[in-house]
């Protein structure tokens, strides 16, 4: 398998998905019904090889109404509004746990799934941090949060979150526009868990982010990769898969997991309580676990895959890329996000508002 450039996808994603939303596989949950009905899937933006949608439809006779969101909190708001009956949601570890705690998920029957054994034991173990019996979530993709930096603009070693507070890079630092992700850096600098609910620790982290605010060029999510490719910023927080895309687009870029530790995340497919086609939802999740779907997704997205069936067919260069496949040593101080409860959620939200209005 040759490493395929994703730069075109990264730069043109908004156009591609704008057009796709007008097609048969997009929409808001209405859509036509295939011979075996339809399912409505809710996923992060730019987070699947869209050819897989039509392949699934043709193979199973099920129409897929496909929607996208930016952050888990956005997904939660729309899902809980009850406006659309979603059948499959792909979302992050802590949000899976939140939905579980509210009885918003249905258990997934994996016993009859054809491809479920392609998922490696290591990733089921990751999921046990928030789904102890592996009953509700099937691993989809995984990765880390770290620092991307331009080696032509940053001369020093990048091995600590503290560099994001370095005044030498004022107006050239990008931070994640996501409350839990943004708090990773100050919490780990303080030696605190990224799952802390201690108000004093969180307020101290908030103070650090407020202190950093004047240095920040922008708060972004998906846009970070393009900003780094074009040289708009010297360094910033980024998801590992986006870092891979950016590095391919600009060879001056590099990625690191700071020594203080970070987040190792795992995104999963779940079946929400709103599902009206549970059988179709389980078939879609099983399809995503197939060799062909996993390989197509890996070549498109370049996040770490939990699908061990494809590993033997990946180039040695790809397998050795620690941005995609970090070593155990690199993950030593990393944690999986947990759902922290409604009180902690409210505190994080209030503190994030303080940060974002601190100018």
HUPE-V843910 format. One record per helix or strand of 2 or more residues. SS is the DSSP state (helix for helix, strand for strand). FROM is the first residue (numbers start at 1). TO is the last residue. Records with the same first field share a line. If there is no record, write none. Layout:
BEGIN
SS=FROM-TO  FROM-TO
END
This chain:
BEGIN
helix=7-20  51-60  72-80  93-101  116-118  121-127  161-165  167-169  179-189  199-215  223-229  240-249  278-288  291-301  308-313  316-319  342-356
strand=37-44  63-69  88-92  105-106  138-150  173-176  216-220  235-239  253-256  263-272  304-305
END
